[in-house]
């Protein structure tokens, strides 16, 4: 099984220089792209880590609460543990939508301009 990526279908008309990369990195458009990414990713990362640590702390120090039966043999610990998986998938789905709507168009515009297609 090959692990190499296939070559690009078409090489760019212009390969940017180091100076051009630096110029783009310092541009307002790139700053806006970086802000759009960070304003989404950082708060969600912090919230998810806090949610995960809450689950771990409850598991370690609130055994009585976590052992509370919800329905049949299903307890609070199982429900919160499964909610961790659900949260992970929801955040991934939400990020994919955010990236497609807000990040990808901006990144593609920058890439096109750097490759000399615009």
Secondary structure, DSSP 8 states (H G I E B T S, - for coil): --------SS--SS---HHHHHHHHTSHHHHHHHHHHHHHHHHHHHHHHHHHHHHHHHHHH-HHHHT-EEETTEEHHHHHHHHHHHHHHHHHHHHHHHIIIIIHHHHHHHHHHHTT--
